[in-house]
Amino acid sequence: MKEKIIYVAPHLSSFVMEDITILNEDYVVVPNILNWSNKKIVPILFFKQAFFLLKRINTYEIVVISFGGYWSLIPVILGKVFKKKTYIILNGTDCCALPSLNYGNLRKPILRFITKYSYTYATRLLPVSESLVYTKNNYCTEFKDEVFQGYKAFLKDISTPYTVIPNAIDSNFWKISNYNERSQMTFTTVFSERQFLLKGGDLIVELAKRHPNWTFNIVGTNDVWAINLTNVKFLGYIDRTKLLEVYNNSKYYLQLSVFEGFGCSLCEAILSGCIPIGSNVNAIPEIINNEDFILKRRNIEDLEIVIDKIQNYKLNSDFRQHILDSYNLIKRKEMLISMFRLD
């Protein structure tokens, strides 16, 4: 019989679904996905989660937890008591503190304490990027007090072993369909309403003002800021089939984040044939793998220089092949399983 894994997550994101799918090939994966966004009911969720795990305590040996947070506390405690392996996948917001942008679990005292306990007593931490352990981001000069990020920048005495296992992207779905038909100066980006500054939304809007003949697609939010620019289209939340269509009608993808744990949307866009332009933070330069397409400073003039420099670039297979080689589902599954068997 297949061994059972409990997979804990605060929401059913695309990368959580990918993990469940690939692990189900070798294990029986039992999801425990609760909505932890309402802090008033966290005590109830602690009880509900504990009941779920204790009811199954004799049926599983491994718990995989996506993100450190309130939801990682009970699984780690029970893991220590009942000698179960607990792995926490670190994704980004659980490894940083950016008070100026109201972002990052480690800026909140209670959540920081719970996260520290979880990281200290987990079997192993699995960051999706080395930058989530410790990094120095000089991209954003206006936030000088927030240059040093990663969980070891804030939780210095944690000695739990860690292994970097990058996210993986489904290359069978994210494909190029009509590259030659794309408008020359069409840009797409993906972020939610609360991520406007975090993802460089203000830079993109300023770029749109300066270049009214260029087209900008912003996926994931509506125009709650009343931008009212005819060349900026706020597409709101769309399913991935529609998103693939948007990517395949865009020449460029903008990932201008101040902090970015990994960059799944960036990888999806590259696989779909978009030319990437990204900020010099975290794993973004590794994903793009070409210095000419990296914005070194958070500055609109510098952004225009990058775009001007690459306007005549003809897409080749380099960007896409790098994603296929580095962030594929088979590689991630093999790395995860090897960790489960090692510990």
Secondary structure, DSSP 4 states (H G I P E B T S, - for coil): -PPEEEEEESS--HHHHHHHHHHTTTSEEEEEE-----GGGHHHHHHHHHHHHHHTTTT-SEEEEESSSHHHHHHHHHHHHHT-EEEEEE-SGGG--BGGGTB-GGGSHHHHHHHHHHHHHSSEEEESSGGGTSEE--S-GGGGGG-EESHHHH-TT----B--------TTTS--S-GGGS-TTEEEEE--GGGTTTTTHHHHHHHHHH-TTSEEEEES---TT----TTEEEEES--HHHHHHHHTT-SEEEE--SS-S--HHHHHHHHTTPEEEEESSTTHHHHH--GGGEE-SS-HHHHHHHHHHHTTPPP-SHHHHHHHHHS-HHHHHHHHHHHHHH-
